[in-house]
Amino acid sequence: MGIKPSVLFVLDKWCAGNPDFGISEWESNLWGSLESSGLATCQTFHCDEYYYLYQQAGDDALVRKCLDYKPDMVCLVIYRIPGSDFNVLTLRTLEIIRHQLNIPTIAIWGDIYFPEHVEISKMVLPFVDFNVCTASSAAVSRIAQPRKYTYFWAPKDSRYFYDPGIERDIPLSYVGSPKPERLARIDFLRKNGIDTYQSGGERQEHISTKQYAQIFMRSKIALSASRSGHQHVTNARAFEATLCGAMLLEEEGFETAKLFTPFVDYVPYSSHRDLVEKAKYYLTHDDERQEIANRGCKKAQEHYSANRFWKLVLNRAMKSTNSEQDCDKDAIERKIQHLNVPTSKGNVPANEWGTLPLGLPAIRLSKLPLRRSLKLRILNRAYSNVTIYTTISDFQRILAQFWTIYSHSHSAKRFVRTVRRLVKGKEFKGTLAHNRTHFEDHSEINNK
């Protein structure tokens, strides 16, 4: 294979930087997925662990590590304002790494659909070559900077996430955060006689990556959600379940349908009752369930593997170094010669991945009822357009404010009086002014 590139991951060791929450599965999986691919050598620097060991920020220590290790790329995971906490690097440190040490730097974002994460990403933008964004391609489209923001799937460590071909003794499972709306679905399944295994949640019942993956390996059906608030998302569970050979039964949404074909690679559900009906059907039709699970597993292995993810990312990052004049171009070429990504049928070409928005063609949704297919396509276009999306968000915010007022009014007449008083007063006008400013800010982003 020749000389491998070296990568330094800068991220938390613990979930939210808190040892009480255990090892961060999101961050540890990132470097683990590269390590398992064998494409590069990698080391880690944990700012939270450094602070707990030495009671000081790790910025200087990180610069020294870069000087000693001489990585070909730095992979950064950040979710707070730079320099705002003990486990967050300062902008000055990022400037030294990228522009003084001339090390290509990428940032990986799992929740770029949150406005605050978009703002933080803009703060570090001068010091990163590009941002890798998972979960929402619509959110990436709204930012409208394809050279700096690229949508990717979530890479999974192949040492844990694979189909071992063992007996599946769990009929249906949900492994993840015990959010109220998700627990309500599980409760509805159980009330309707469907045996449902539930576990996990990093801040609740922390289980190891191996234990987590083994539940998918033992499950006939893996339950998943596709919402974060009102946002449509594809969470990592879609890739974890399919790679482990379980049939993915996921809440209907337009993001997952861009990557997997409904009723071909996975099964979507549209309501609690629809969830129960589909769960009962596929638990009693083993052959159909197994066919869908097999196709989903094959799709994940061929299109959304950690190997393909890191080949694309490393190739792009290393070539950004190769374009600079003070580097050894021959050495860089030797390190990336094994990173070329062949394009298989149905894949977005490697050299175009991330530069073009993922589509949602009608033919992919052909097995859905026409009404629901049209709904998903319209929502995808709306959420991918910053102007429409901001209008929707502002409207939902105002509705939420009205609902808060109503829930504390105890009567319709009192509710109307309260709304009239707010409309006449400064508080509501101030809210509208805030919404207009928010709208203008997002419009400006879209125009860049």
Secondary structure, DSSP 8 states (H G I E B T S, - for coil): -----EEEEEE-SBGGG-GGG-B-HHHHHHHHHHHHHTSSEEEEEEHHHHHHHHSS-SHHHHHHHHHHH--SEEEE---S-TTSSTTS--HHHHHIIIIIS---EEEEES-TTSHHHHHHHHHHGGG-SEEEE-S-HHHHHHH--TTTEEE------TTTSS-------EEEEEES---HHHHHHHHHHHHTT--EEEE-TTTTS---HHHHHHHHHHEEEEEE--EETTEE---THHHHHHHTT-EEEEE--TTHHHHS-BTTTBEEE-SHHHHHHHHHHHHH-HHHHHHHHHHHHHHHHHHS-HHHHHHHHHHHHHHHHHTSTTS-HHHHHHHHTT------TTS--GGGTTTS-----GGGGTTS-HHHHHHHHHHHHHHHSHHHHHHHHHHHHHHHHHHHHHHTT-SHHHHHHHHHHHHHSHHHHHHHHHHHHHHHHHHHHHH-
